Amino acid sequence: MANPKRAERATTTAGPVVGFAGDRVIQWRSIPYARPPVGPLRLRAPQPPAPWSMARYCDQFGFAAPQRRIYAMRGIGKFQPVSEDCLTLNVVAPATVSEQPLPVLFWIHGGAYMMGTSAAYNGTHLARRGCIYVSANYRLGALGCMDLSSLSTPEYPIESNLFLRDLVMALQWVRDNIANFGGDPDSVTIFGESAGAHAVMTLLATPAARGLFSGAIIQSTTVGLVRSAAEAADFAVQLAALLGAGPQDGAEAVMHAEGPRLVAAVEQMLQASTAETVGLAPFGPAVDGDYLPRDPVQAMARGEANPVPLIVGNTADEARTFTRGPLAYMPLTEPLIEEMLAVAEPAVGQQIRAAYPGYPGRDACIQLGGDRFFTAGGWQVAEAHSQHHPTYVYRYDYSPRTLRWLGYAGAHGTDVLALFDLYRGKLGRLLTLAGDRRSSLRISDDLQTRWLAFAATAKPGDDWPQYVDPERAIKVFDRAARVEADPAAARRLAWQEFDRAG
């Protein structure tokens, strides 16, 4: 007997929602998981949504978090409107009902903690393979990803790590509601890329998130985005100054600033901070001693992180994405790299240079810069988490010939093309005109199947061994997948020495 069709109407703890069917899935868009963080709720911890009794139609995307319009692009010529009323999530489920509750994949979008939207990622292909796909918006920039709590006053209280609190509340919504959409609340895997991966990494070390997910996937996390309380306080003062206020009236200034003014101010801060200190950014989680007690990697190394299995990995040449255009802000030239290495002992700096044959040539500089700001983060996480819990590591090498010709072979984000099935769409057909259609679909199927297997069984396949010392096995995704033992050992050890000295 064929499985019955899933109803478009579902019940949540706040009220009934109605989705829409199409392409063998049912989707619900922009379900509120918290009250709009506006007015007196700006810069405060999220609050549960106000209940409703009439059916809420969830067939359209609502707002992205405040950011520049270009960053909220959903497609060519398509831009999502922005508003502080952005704390919503999306659910995609197979149209047919499974006999057993399905595993849940919870996606956290990236964007340097200052841009992006969940609406840009279509999870229908993953849902059709047998999961419930959830994606959530969270507050960005000054309104969510800067710790301004040092400016807090009795009249204008401000709480720390607001974006983390948003994501925890979204995961609590999943725990309380996902069974009504066909999902298993005890089988939730969080996954994300870039800043979204960094958020996944941080949630592993967030006590309030403990028990809300059973697995995690970290795709191209980065280093240097965790702020100390002192660093966060300094950035808060800088933001207040840009708004024409001092530390004493900074909270009032931030509370009353218009959204576009805050967006412009944080972009000014980003430009100033990266110009002054290579790689420094004002956005990211802050170790506040309370909501985030410890640096996430340190928490993993001490065995304090959420005890769940983990996949962590990077693309082969992360920094290729940042060599031109508006994203060209990474240290990828010899002068900037030497400025970065100047803080290390001479022997450590020389060890790093020696790990990149051809340095200071352009390709070696790009590889070095990408390792420093992305791949080294994956190495840190793998080394720390694997000491206590099952950990699987990958490197994503695949790129169609068109991307290689354009200079983006193995670039940051190329794994997302396969994971979200973009090779089967219009963009994918353009990228594979040179004869890569078959290989691109094969690697897309492979990556999606493994992510789903991990969500369902905590293992990404019998041919993918755990990452353990001393073998440090890594799954390499390319035209032919393979397993290699610690393939970048010299680079990994060099950056390990750099971080240990720092």
DRENROKE-363724 format. One line per 8 residues: number of its first residue (from 1); their letters; for each residue z, x, y negated of C-alpha. Coordinates in Angstrom, 1 decimal. Layout:
NUM = a = Z/X/Y; ... $
This chain:
1 = manpkrae = 0.0/0.0/0.0; -0.9/1.3/-3.5; 2.0/2.1/-5.8; 2.7/-0.6/-8.4; 1.7/-0.1/-12.0; 4.4/1.0/-14.4; 5.3/-1.5/-17.2; 4.6/-0.5/-20.8 $
9 = ratttagp = 7.9/-1.9/-21.9; 11.1/0.1/-21.3; 14.7/-0.2/-22.3; 16.7/2.5/-24.1; 20.3/2.6/-25.2; 19.2/1.7/-28.7; 16.7/-1.0/-27.8; 13.5/-1.9/-26.1 $
17 = vvgfagdr = 10.3/0.1/-26.6; 6.7/-0.7/-25.9; 4.2/2.0/-25.1; 0.5/1.9/-24.3; -1.6/2.6/-21.2; -4.6/4.8/-20.8; -6.2/7.5/-18.6; -3.8/6.9/-15.7 $
25 = viqwrsip = -0.6/7.3/-17.8; 1.6/5.3/-20.1; 2.7/6.8/-23.4; 5.5/6.1/-25.8; 5.2/7.9/-29.1; 7.9/8.7/-31.7; 10.9/7.0/-30.1; 13.9/7.7/-32.4 $
33 = yarppvgp = 16.6/9.7/-30.7; 18.7/10.0/-33.9; 19.1/8.4/-37.2; 16.8/9.7/-40.0; 18.7/12.7/-41.4; 18.2/11.6/-45.0; 20.5/11.0/-48.0; 24.1/11.9/-47.1 $
41 = lrlrapqp = 22.9/12.8/-43.5; 20.7/15.6/-44.8; 22.1/18.9/-43.5; 24.5/17.1/-41.2; 24.7/17.0/-37.4; 22.3/14.3/-36.0; 23.8/10.8/-35.4; 22.7/8.3/-32.7 $
49 = papwsmar = 19.9/6.0/-33.8; 20.8/2.6/-35.2; 20.2/0.0/-32.5; 17.4/-2.6/-32.6; 17.0/-5.8/-30.7; 13.3/-6.7/-31.1; 10.7/-4.6/-29.2; 9.8/-1.4/-31.0 $
57 = ycdqfgfa = 6.1/-0.6/-30.6; 5.7/3.1/-30.0; 1.9/3.5/-29.9; 1.5/5.8/-33.0; 3.0/9.2/-33.9; 5.4/9.0/-36.8; 6.3/12.0/-39.0; 6.4/15.7/-38.5 $
65 = apqrriya = 9.2/17.7/-40.0; 8.6/18.8/-43.7; 6.2/21.7/-43.8; 2.9/22.6/-45.4; 0.2/20.0/-44.6; -2.0/22.6/-42.8; 0.8/23.4/-40.4; 1.0/19.8/-39.2 $
73 = mrgigkfq = -2.6/19.8/-38.0; -3.2/17.8/-34.8; -6.8/18.6/-34.5; -9.9/19.4/-36.5; -9.4/17.4/-39.8; -6.4/15.6/-38.4; -3.0/16.1/-40.1; 0.2/14.4/-39.3 $
81 = pvsedclt = 2.2/13.1/-42.3; 5.5/14.8/-42.9; 8.9/13.4/-43.7; 12.6/14.1/-43.1; 12.5/11.0/-41.0; 11.2/13.1/-38.1; 13.8/13.0/-35.3; 11.7/11.3/-32.7 $
89 = lnvvapat = 10.4/12.1/-29.2; 7.5/11.2/-27.0; 7.4/10.2/-23.4; 4.4/10.3/-21.0; 4.7/8.9/-17.5; 2.2/8.3/-14.7; 0.8/4.8/-14.7; 1.8/4.3/-11.0 $
97 = vseqplpv = 5.4/4.1/-10.0; 6.7/6.8/-7.7; 9.0/5.9/-4.8; 11.4/8.6/-6.1; 12.4/9.5/-9.6; 10.1/12.2/-11.0; 11.2/15.6/-12.4; 11.2/15.8/-16.2 $
105 = lfwihgga = 9.5/18.5/-18.3; 10.9/18.7/-21.8; 8.6/20.6/-24.2; 9.9/22.3/-27.4; 7.1/23.2/-29.8; 6.8/26.5/-31.5; 5.9/27.5/-35.1; 8.2/30.3/-36.3 $
113 = ymmgtsaa = 11.0/27.7/-36.9; 9.1/26.5/-40.0; 6.0/24.7/-38.8; 4.6/22.6/-35.9; 4.9/19.2/-34.3; 5.3/17.8/-30.9; 2.3/15.6/-31.5; 0.0/18.6/-31.2 $
121 = yngthlar = 0.7/18.9/-27.5; -0.8/16.4/-25.1; 1.2/16.1/-21.9; -0.9/13.6/-20.1; -2.4/16.1/-17.7; 1.1/17.2/-16.6; 2.3/13.7/-16.2; -0.7/12.8/-14.0 $
129 = rgciyvsa = 0.3/15.7/-11.7; 3.7/14.0/-11.1; 6.3/14.4/-13.8; 7.7/12.7/-16.8; 6.7/14.7/-19.9; 8.9/14.6/-23.0; 8.4/16.4/-26.3; 10.6/16.3/-29.3 $
137 = nyrlgalg = 10.5/17.0/-33.0; 13.4/18.8/-34.6; 14.3/19.8/-38.2; 12.5/22.9/-39.4; 12.9/25.5/-42.2; 15.7/25.1/-44.7; 16.6/21.6/-43.4; 17.1/22.7/-39.8 $
145 = cmdlssls = 16.5/26.3/-38.9; 18.5/28.0/-41.6; 22.3/28.1/-41.3; 23.4/26.9/-44.8; 27.0/26.1/-43.7; 28.4/28.9/-45.8; 27.4/26.8/-48.9; 29.4/23.8/-47.6 $
153 = tpeypies = 31.8/22.0/-49.9; 34.1/19.0/-49.5; 31.7/16.9/-51.5; 28.6/18.3/-49.8; 29.5/19.3/-46.2; 26.8/21.2/-44.3; 26.8/22.0/-40.6; 25.4/25.0/-38.7 $
161 = nlflrdlv = 22.5/25.2/-36.3; 21.1/21.8/-37.1; 17.9/22.2/-35.1; 19.9/23.1/-32.0; 22.1/20.0/-32.5; 18.9/18.0/-32.8; 17.5/19.3/-29.5; 20.9/18.8/-27.8 $
169 = malqwvrd = 20.8/15.1/-28.9; 17.3/14.7/-27.7; 18.3/16.1/-24.3; 21.3/13.7/-24.3; 18.8/10.9/-24.9; 16.9/12.1/-21.9; 20.0/12.1/-19.8; 20.9/8.5/-20.9 $
177 = nianfggd = 17.4/6.9/-20.8; 14.8/8.8/-18.8; 15.6/6.9/-15.6; 14.1/3.8/-17.2; 10.8/5.7/-17.6; 10.8/6.8/-14.0; 12.4/10.2/-14.5; 15.3/12.0/-12.8 $
185 = pdsvtifg = 18.0/12.9/-15.3; 19.4/15.5/-12.9; 16.0/17.3/-12.8; 15.1/18.3/-16.3; 13.3/21.5/-17.1; 13.1/22.6/-20.7; 10.1/24.7/-21.7; 8.6/26.1/-24.9 $
193 = esagahav = 6.4/28.7/-26.4; 7.0/31.2/-29.2; 9.8/29.8/-31.4; 10.0/26.9/-28.9; 10.7/29.5/-26.2; 13.3/31.1/-28.5; 14.9/27.7/-28.8; 14.9/27.4/-25.0 $
201 = mtllatpa = 16.5/30.8/-24.7; 19.2/29.7/-27.3; 19.9/26.4/-25.5; 20.7/28.4/-22.4; 23.6/29.9/-24.4; 24.6/26.7/-26.2; 27.8/25.2/-24.7; 26.9/21.7/-25.8 $
209 = arglfsga = 23.7/21.8/-23.8; 25.3/22.8/-20.6; 24.5/20.3/-17.8; 21.7/18.7/-19.8; 18.9/20.6/-18.0; 18.4/22.1/-14.5; 15.8/24.7/-15.2; 14.1/26.6/-18.1 $
217 = iiqsttvg = 10.8/28.2/-18.8; 10.5/30.7/-21.7; 6.9/31.5/-22.8; 6.5/34.4/-25.3; 10.0/34.4/-26.9; 10.6/36.8/-29.7; 13.3/39.2/-30.9; 15.1/39.4/-34.2 $
225 = lvrsaaea = 15.5/35.7/-34.9; 19.2/35.3/-34.1; 21.2/35.6/-37.3; 24.8/36.8/-37.7; 27.1/34.6/-39.8; 26.9/37.2/-42.6; 23.1/37.4/-42.5; 22.9/33.6/-42.6 $
233 = adfavqla = 25.2/33.4/-45.5; 23.1/36.0/-47.4; 19.9/34.0/-46.8; 21.7/30.8/-47.9; 22.6/32.4/-51.2; 18.9/33.5/-51.6; 17.7/30.0/-51.0; 20.2/28.6/-53.6 $
241 = allgagpq = 19.0/31.1/-56.1; 15.4/30.0/-55.6; 16.6/26.5/-56.4; 18.3/27.7/-59.6; 21.8/27.6/-58.2; 24.6/29.9/-57.3; 26.9/30.0/-54.2; 29.3/27.5/-55.8 $
249 = dgaeavmh = 26.7/24.8/-56.5; 24.2/25.8/-53.8; 25.1/22.9/-51.5; 24.5/20.4/-54.3; 21.1/22.0/-55.1; 19.9/22.0/-51.5; 21.1/18.4/-50.9; 19.2/17.1/-53.9 $
257 = aegprlva = 16.0/19.3/-53.7; 12.8/17.5/-52.9; 11.3/18.3/-49.6; 8.2/20.1/-50.9; 10.4/22.3/-53.1; 12.4/23.4/-50.1; 9.2/24.1/-48.2; 7.9/26.3/-51.0 $
265 = aveqmlqa = 11.2/28.0/-51.3; 11.4/29.0/-47.7; 7.9/30.4/-47.8; 8.9/32.5/-50.7; 11.9/33.7/-48.7; 9.8/34.6/-45.7; 7.4/36.6/-47.8; 10.2/38.5/-49.5 $
273 = staetvgl = 12.2/39.2/-46.4; 9.3/40.5/-44.3; 8.1/42.7/-47.2; 11.6/44.1/-47.6; 12.5/44.6/-43.9; 9.8/44.8/-41.3; 10.0/41.7/-39.0; 13.0/40.1/-40.7 $
281 = apfgpavd = 12.8/36.3/-41.1; 15.3/33.8/-42.5; 14.8/31.2/-39.8; 16.4/30.9/-36.4; 19.8/30.2/-34.8; 23.0/31.7/-36.2; 25.9/32.9/-34.2; 28.5/30.7/-35.9 $
289 = gdylprdp = 31.4/31.3/-33.4; 31.4/27.6/-32.6; 28.2/25.8/-31.7; 26.5/29.1/-30.7; 29.4/31.4/-29.8; 27.3/34.5/-28.9; 23.9/36.0/-29.1; 21.9/34.3/-26.3 $
297 = vqamarge = 20.8/37.5/-24.5; 24.4/38.8/-24.6; 25.6/35.5/-23.2; 23.1/35.8/-20.3; 24.1/39.4/-19.6; 27.8/38.4/-19.4; 27.0/35.5/-17.1; 28.0/32.9/-19.7 $
305 = anpvpliv = 24.7/31.2/-20.0; 23.7/27.9/-18.4; 23.5/28.7/-14.6; 19.9/27.5/-14.0; 16.8/29.1/-12.6; 14.4/30.6/-15.1; 10.8/31.5/-15.6; 10.1/33.9/-18.5 $
313 = gntadear = 6.9/35.7/-19.4; 4.4/36.8/-22.1; 0.7/37.1/-22.7; -0.8/40.6/-22.1; -1.4/41.4/-25.7; 0.7/39.1/-27.9; -0.1/40.5/-31.3; -3.8/39.9/-31.1 $
321 = tftrgpla = -3.1/36.5/-32.6; -1.6/38.2/-35.7; -4.3/40.7/-36.7; -6.1/38.6/-39.3; -5.8/35.5/-41.6; -2.6/33.8/-42.6; -0.8/35.0/-39.5; -1.3/38.7/-40.3 $
329 = ympltepl = 2.3/39.6/-41.2; 3.4/41.7/-38.2; 3.7/45.5/-38.4; 0.5/46.5/-36.6; -0.5/49.6/-38.5; 0.8/53.1/-38.2; 2.6/53.1/-41.6; 4.5/49.9/-40.9 $
337 = ieemlava = 5.3/50.9/-37.3; 6.6/54.3/-38.5; 8.8/52.4/-41.0; 10.1/50.3/-38.2; 10.8/53.3/-35.9; 12.5/55.3/-38.7; 15.8/53.5/-37.9; 15.9/55.0/-34.4 $
345 = epavgqqi = 16.9/58.4/-33.3; 13.9/60.8/-33.3; 13.9/61.1/-29.5; 13.8/57.3/-29.1; 10.9/57.0/-31.6; 9.0/59.6/-29.7; 9.7/57.9/-26.4; 8.1/54.7/-27.8 $
353 = raaypgyp = 5.1/56.5/-29.2; 4.5/58.2/-25.8; 4.6/54.9/-24.0; 1.4/53.8/-25.8; -1.5/56.2/-25.0; -3.9/56.3/-27.9; -1.2/55.8/-30.6; -1.8/55.6/-33.6 $
361 = grdaciql = -5.1/54.0/-32.7; -5.6/50.4/-33.6; -5.4/49.0/-30.0; -2.2/50.9/-29.3; -0.7/49.8/-32.6; -1.4/46.2/-31.8; 0.0/46.5/-28.3; 3.1/48.3/-29.6 $
369 = ggdrffta = 3.7/45.7/-32.3; 3.3/42.8/-29.9; 5.7/44.4/-27.4; 8.3/44.9/-30.1; 8.3/41.4/-31.4; 7.5/39.4/-28.3; 7.3/41.1/-24.9; 10.5/43.0/-25.5 $
377 = ggwqvaea = 12.2/39.7/-25.9; 11.0/38.6/-22.5; 12.1/41.9/-20.9; 15.6/41.4/-22.5; 15.9/37.9/-21.1; 14.7/38.9/-17.6; 17.0/41.8/-17.3; 20.0/39.8/-18.5 $
385 = hsqhhpty = 19.5/36.4/-16.7; 18.4/37.9/-13.4; 21.7/39.6/-13.0; 23.3/36.2/-12.3; 20.7/33.5/-11.6; 17.2/33.2/-10.0; 14.6/34.5/-12.5; 10.8/34.7/-12.2 $
393 = vyrydysp = 8.7/36.8/-14.6; 5.0/36.5/-15.4; 2.3/38.2/-17.5; -0.6/36.1/-18.6; -3.8/38.2/-18.8; -6.6/35.6/-18.6; -9.0/35.1/-21.4; -12.5/33.8/-21.3 $
401 = rtlrwlgy = -15.2/36.1/-22.5; -15.5/34.2/-25.8; -11.9/35.0/-26.7; -12.4/38.6/-25.7; -15.5/38.9/-28.0; -13.5/37.4/-30.8; -10.8/39.9/-30.4; -8.2/37.6/-28.9 $
409 = agahgtdv = -8.0/38.8/-25.3; -4.5/38.2/-23.9; -3.3/36.9/-27.3; -0.1/35.0/-28.1; -0.6/31.4/-27.1; -3.5/31.8/-24.7; -1.3/30.6/-21.8; -0.8/27.3/-23.7 $
417 = lalfdlyr = -4.6/26.7/-23.5; -4.3/26.6/-19.7; -0.9/24.8/-19.5; -2.0/21.9/-21.7; -5.4/21.7/-20.1; -7.4/22.5/-23.2; -10.1/24.1/-21.2; -11.1/20.6/-20.0 $
425 = gklgrllt = -11.7/19.4/-23.5; -14.2/20.0/-26.3; -12.6/23.3/-27.4; -12.4/24.5/-23.8; -16.1/23.8/-23.3; -16.9/26.0/-26.4; -14.6/28.8/-25.2; -16.2/28.9/-21.8 $
433 = lagdrrss = -19.9/28.8/-22.8; -20.3/32.4/-21.5; -19.8/31.3/-17.9; -16.0/31.0/-17.6; -15.7/27.3/-16.9; -14.8/27.6/-13.2; -12.2/30.4/-13.7; -10.6/28.7/-16.7 $
441 = lrisddlq = -10.1/25.4/-14.7; -8.8/27.4/-11.7; -6.1/29.2/-13.7; -5.2/25.9/-15.6; -4.6/24.2/-12.2; -2.6/27.2/-11.0; -0.3/27.4/-14.0; 0.3/23.6/-14.1 $
449 = trwlafaa = 0.9/23.4/-10.4; 3.5/26.2/-10.6; 5.3/24.8/-13.6; 5.5/21.4/-11.8; 6.7/23.0/-8.5; 9.4/24.9/-10.4; 10.5/21.6/-12.1; 10.7/19.9/-8.7 $
457 = takpgddw = 12.1/22.6/-6.5; 13.4/25.4/-8.7; 10.7/27.7/-7.3; 7.2/28.4/-8.7; 5.7/29.2/-5.3; 6.4/31.2/-2.2; 4.0/34.0/-3.3; 6.0/34.6/-6.5 $
465 = pqyvdper = 9.1/36.7/-5.8; 12.2/36.7/-7.9; 12.7/39.4/-10.5; 15.3/41.8/-9.2; 16.2/45.4/-9.7; 14.6/47.8/-8.8; 11.3/46.1/-7.8; 11.1/43.9/-10.9 $
473 = aikvfdra = 8.2/41.9/-9.5; 5.9/40.2/-12.0; 3.3/37.6/-11.4; 0.1/38.4/-13.2; -2.2/35.5/-14.0; -5.8/36.5/-14.3; -9.1/35.6/-12.7; -7.3/36.6/-9.5 $
481 = arveadpa = -3.6/36.2/-9.6; -1.5/39.0/-8.2; 2.0/40.5/-8.1; 2.8/43.8/-9.6; 6.1/45.9/-9.5; 7.4/46.7/-13.0; 3.8/47.3/-14.4; 5.0/48.3/-17.9 $
489 = aarrlawq = 8.1/50.3/-17.0; 7.6/53.0/-19.6; 7.2/50.5/-22.4; 10.1/48.4/-21.2; 12.4/51.4/-20.9; 11.4/52.7/-24.3; 12.3/49.5/-26.1; 15.4/49.2/-24.0 $
497 = efdrag = 16.5/52.5/-25.5; 15.5/51.3/-29.0; 17.6/48.2/-28.7; 20.6/50.0/-27.2; 20.6/52.5/-30.0; 20.4/49.7/-32.6 $
